[in-house]
Amino acid sequence: MDRHGVGVHRAVGDAPIIGDANADAPQARRARRFPLGLALGIIAALSAVSNASAQEAEPRSYSNTPVGLNFLISGYVYAQGKLAFDPSTAIADATFRSDTGVVAYVRSFDVAGQSAKFDAIVPTSSFGAHGLVNGEPREREMSGLGDPRFRVSVNLFGAPALSAKDFASYHQDLIVGVSLQVSAPLGQYDSTKLLNLGGNRWSFRPELGISKAWGPWTVELAPSVTFFSDNTDFFGGKTFSQAPIYAVQGHVIYTFQSGIWMALDGLYFTGGSTTLNGIKNDNEQAISRAGVTVAFPIDRQNSVKLSASTGITSRTGSELTAVGIAWQYRWGEGY
């Protein structure tokens, strides 16, 4: 049993038929195509899971915040699900689970009289995948740092830059903002393995955010698109490319007088088909997710947020359910 590649490293990397003198025979051609199809099938399923995880819905991303504040956030997310493959890949009953710890820092500041934020997120994960390859059990266990993400969010309208003292009299109406998130290829990566916590590539996600309040109710909508650079050292030097992913998330939020708020979350994204060494794969994603988020203050500096989400529909057939908890501590001017 190969513990380091879900049985895939051996099937793809050690296929003896490649380069064989009888490579023109039909049987050889089928064997040569099988490793590529296997790799692309795995990429399709894992892309669906990783992208759903990375694009979890985030309510109140474009709410107003007093400037000059700092936020330290520590969180944990548990996720589990199944990976669906084309039957030709000979992989069946594939499941996964992951434990992810997150540390984040957020700073609010003033841009042209409107509030803005910078945040840095560093994830650490433990991931395990299990399945049958040609009827034989295979597994892959890994842990380490994922790719860190950095984001700048700027409100363009409806969220004036206010001190903590002046913010007490602020009441939201319509907020319009934009953000840019960048993921850096600094996570754990081994080009000899098909599964990794880091992607060995950059990603860029511009987003538009619209938030409208009616008394204690707030409705938010945020469309975005994610662009990816190529991974030119994928699984032994291959070139892996991915088309942009188009997403939209929406939230309906109710804020109680006590400061507790609750959100119903929805997320839909599509696109993200992959190409390996110039050969395109028919694995475009179309995934919808729903969830709930509840946050409550402990005191003036501390708050806790709970979240849960699950897949509703998936073109790939993969499934993902996640639950999380996060603690937030804030300090700065006026606190």
C-alpha angles and dihedrals in degrees: 000000000000108000095186108061112024083254089297102103090064096042094050107028100041101043101143094198093073108098092012116147089237093055091126093065115105092240091052092048091052091049091048092052093047097071091051092047090048092052093047092048091054091046091052094053097041092046089056091052098042094045093048089051094046093048099049112157114268115199120203094020090139101039118123119264130187110258122245095041128130125206128197113194129189120183147166130210127188117197134177137169147121134283118224121210137184108263090239090070091067090226118130140168092019114173134168142191132191138191113202128186118196132197117188139176123202129187125188120210145159124271115179092329096311128101120258138177139209120200135181121196126192117187128197116193144186111203132183129182125186132183149128121273112192087341094306121114116246132176142182124202123184140159137183144086122338125208111292119233129214125192139182117198122189125186110218100187139015099016109087119194104257137172118242089257095052092042091070090076096044119114120188123234116156122351124186120186145156135215141186121208122192124194114203124210095241101114128105110294135169116180091204090065127070094211120057139161091225124057099213089224141083125251130194124197120186114188139185118214129198122183125180125183130204108182108297091350124088128183120198134189126183124177118189144167127214122210123196133204118222123270102223095181101053116152098337103343103316121140115243120192132179130198119233120282117226116205142173127190129190136189138191109201132189120193119201123213089249090064095254113131133190129198135193106212133202131182132182127178136171139179125043099132112171137227125201118196090340095309112120122220126212094233105117110159129230111176133163125192136184131197150152131238128195124185129182133178121239095189138327094295104030135061138163129217128198124194140177131179140170139187119264102181133002131183090203094052092233118134133210131184121179139181126187147177128200134186120207129197121187133192139159141089112010096012 
